[in-house]
Amino acid sequence: VMDWNVTWHTSNPDFTKCFQNTALVWVPCLYLWACFPFYFLYLSRHDRGYIQMTHLNKTKTALGLLLWIVCWTDLFYSFWERSQGAFLAPVLLVSPTLLGVTM
């Protein structure tokens, strides 16, 4: 449930943590999973047989790898917090897992 006083009627509007950890993570992942079959079909029909490795391509790959490592680090940190006795909402375990698998 959204708390409108926290989200809109304040000098510093912000989404709730629950919304940030669910909708803002899951919607892009679901979009990518839904588009994957169509993109895979496109790639299989228009195969050129190679990928040109430009500097931009290498930079994007390195950045993607860094973000993937940060995602899995977040998940393992949540497991560590849980082992220390802190109660964590299940969404803090599911969201990084879904994001890491999607990446």
Residue pairs with C-beta under 8 A, 6 or more apart in sequence:
2 16
2 19
3 16
6 13
6 14
6 16
7 13
7 14
7 15
7 16
15 24
18 89
18 91
21 89
21 91
21 92
21 95
22 91
22 95
25 95
25 98
25 99
26 95
26 98
28 102
29 98
29 99
29 102
32 102
33 102
51 57
64 103
67 103
68 100
68 103
71 96
71 99
71 100
71 103
72 96
72 100
74 96
75 93
75 96
75 97
75 100
78 88
78 92
78 93
78 96
79 93
81 88
82 88
82 93
